[in-house]
Amino acid sequence: MKKLFLFTISFIFFLSLLFGEIRSYLPHVVCGGGYSSKISIINLSNRECKIILQFYSEEGENWYVNWDGNSSFRFNLDLLPHEKRDLLIEGSESAIENGWCMVTSTEQCYFTEILYYFSSGIFLDETGFVPLNPEKISYLPVSINSTENEFEGVSILNSLDISQNCYLELFNSEGNLVDSYSFKLLPHTKYLRFISPEIFMNMSENFNGYLKISSDYGVVPLGMEIRDLTMSLLNCTTFIKPLRNENIIFVDSVYGSDFLGDGTIFKPYKTIKKAISRCTSGNLIYLLPGVYSSDTGETFPINMPFCCEVMGSGVDTTFIIGGGILSRKDENVCVKGTEKSFISNLTVVNPEGIGIYSNCGFVVNHCKITSCGKEGIYVEGSGFTIYGCEITGNEIGIRILTDGGLADLGGGCRYSPGGNYIYGNVSCDLIFEGSGILGARFNFWDSEVPVESNSCGEGADIVETGGGHVRY
């Protein structure tokens, strides 16, 4: 039965990709009693986007909220290309209401929620976060100091239509298991509790470590840090355990600080720029969910550090958006690759130019490159490798100028497994201007059999102009 359900979930996910539906979740919406939530939406694509926001209460029932004089549990929006829209969700003056929101869109959008807190009409604090997706395993950093009125809670959302078991395991800063706890989550409901000795009897009142959250089919977790009358929301990690590790540098565009941070999970930096300045060979820069742009302090292009990896928390929650002039090319570029460096698990957007530029041994894996005004990926030089990526919605998907034996999109000289989705780009999906044979096997295109052409401009899958050949 469990295998059948997992197959059904996978099939539904495949259908959502097929019909262009993207779904994510805002797990903590609060209004009333001094709180209000502002949801901001930006259409990142060059196409019109239809959006549905559906609100649920903590108990999983339809939740009627107020926006722009209308009360409903469901709002339908139409956004023009690159349009931004704000929704201010308000409640009554006395009662605090708590719930969550499911967001469905037909195009790639960027969502943020800012939670405001007022007392007697006086603004006290705000905190923000981005939509999240269900994870079977995730990790939440825990830092509690009860003597200074610092506490931490956890919100866990079951967004599915079926009940599932959830398991909490508390580890200390050395990675040793302290205690565990399990419970059942009903469909569309949310678990909201403080992390305290009431749940974990073996933990101390002052505690540093992390919480491992696992479930049968996937839940949406979010941490909450309470300090006196203010509250901050904490992101979980999905690939990295949040232990103190000198080889991992954490970055958080929402909660981090380049001035007060030290690169640990408890005090992350705010910008990739700051993390790169502290990075040495072999380091991993881990980007927590958020948007990384000039508005959050980034300087473009982002020059990848030598022999390091920049890893995001997922393509639906981690965005690098922007571009700057790469002097030697006189091109507007978002990310520039460096020898023996990697970028993974995030989305790259540059409406004014090139998404990723590489002239060296650079690896791109499990990324989404979309809505770029020129090429999504521009390659010249040797050693470029890409696999498990989605390149769509750009003027040109990928431009390869180097010889085929020096780059690999799948089944080529550098053992790339392929698995790229290269489709829906305006002029063409791949243009190969080099000589020799370029490996581009095991990938997915607009057509079951890729459409080839000698010119880029008619939406062809593969264009060959330099005398070389693309092997697919």
Phi, psi and omega in degrees: 000318180295319179295322179297318180294318179297322177296319180297316178299316180296321181293319178297319179298320179296318178296322179297323176292319183298319183261012172075026180260127179244129185234136175210177192223137169260101192280354184216093176249127183230137174210159181086159178062031181100349181258146169215152183238129175251121178258121178252137183231130175237125175280111183278348188269171176269011181238159175295149185230134174258132185231138174238126173248119181241125186257139178233148175281172178299332181273000177093006179271161173301131186245116180277121179238162183255127174217124176054041177082000179249142177246119181198164174260000183215129178233135178251130181233148172240121181246134174287165178306128178065014179283147175246140179224139178246140175235120177261112182265120183236157179230198181286165182287333188258308188275135175270125178249141186226134179197207180209170186225133172260127183247125178238129180224155179269347179227169177290119178235161174244127182244142169223152173234130175249125179258119182256146177231125178240151173226120183055037178080001181257127180293130181247316188197163173212155175211155184222164176197174182244164179298152181235168178234157181299139176229140177284329178222131175211167185228135180242123176293141182235124176219110186235132176224091186294332181292339178251021179056040175250118181230165181222139177235175179223137175245125183233120185254131169260101184275357185274170180268017182221149177290153176207157178272144179235141185233128179247127177235124183260126180242146176278181185293346177269357180087014180266138180292128180261313182194168179217162183203144179223156180199170179251136177252124177285164181303136173064016181256167184229137177260126184225109183214158170281146172275108189206171177298344176295329177263312182250097188296335184270359181273153178272164180294326174253120193216141171230132180172216178208158180248124175268125181245118179229160184205173182292313189234350180121127178233166179253106183260153177206136178266156179225123178256122181254124179226105187057243182262002183254156180226135174240149178259139186244132177280149172269158171261155182242333183250341189236130173287132186281058175268159174290116184217118185293346179270354180244127177247120182266141179228136181220108184290343182269310187253346189285171179213128176285342183265319183260345183282159176233009178088000176275170181296330181278335179225069183288158171286166180266329186238152173296323180305315180294318180297319180296323180294340180255006188269141172234167183307133179093354180282155172245126173260115185256119180265117175285162185307137179156177175255136179244107187212181178297332178293334179260008174106003181284150173245131184247153358287156175277115180270112181300140178287149181298132172056041178225167178237137169254115184243130175269177180270359180144152185291340181267354184232348183235118185234131167253116187234122176144188180187160177208164185285123172272109194303314185290342177252345186052042179235150176277117188231142176273305182232131176250125180287155178229154183308131176063026177252160184229149169225137188206156168058045177204173179248135178247129181225130173218090182298342185261354185187228187267139177286297181232129176245136180218136172230028186204191181282078185246141183241129176241121180221140177052044176247164170241126178243115190213159173057038176266137184291338175238237180280142170293315177225132181236120188236127166216148188099187190249157167090006182285137180223139178220139175203152176065024185253164174239120181240106187207153175075015178261167175297311172231135182294292182225134172244122180247117179258342184279169176296150184301329181284000184248001178220157185214117175256357179154123177067027183250211191289340185247019171064032175292133178281358181074230180073021179272145173255106183244099189201164170065024174269151195292301185276312175194162182275318179218127172241123182250114184252008181262187178253177179077197184249125178259123177284120177218045183270164175064030179247173181239132185238181176300320182251151179301318170252114186307137177276123181259154180204164177263357181218146180262123180157354182239019177077023179294155176287311185229129177237130179240120184232353186252011182091352178272180183225138177264121178264114182236000000 
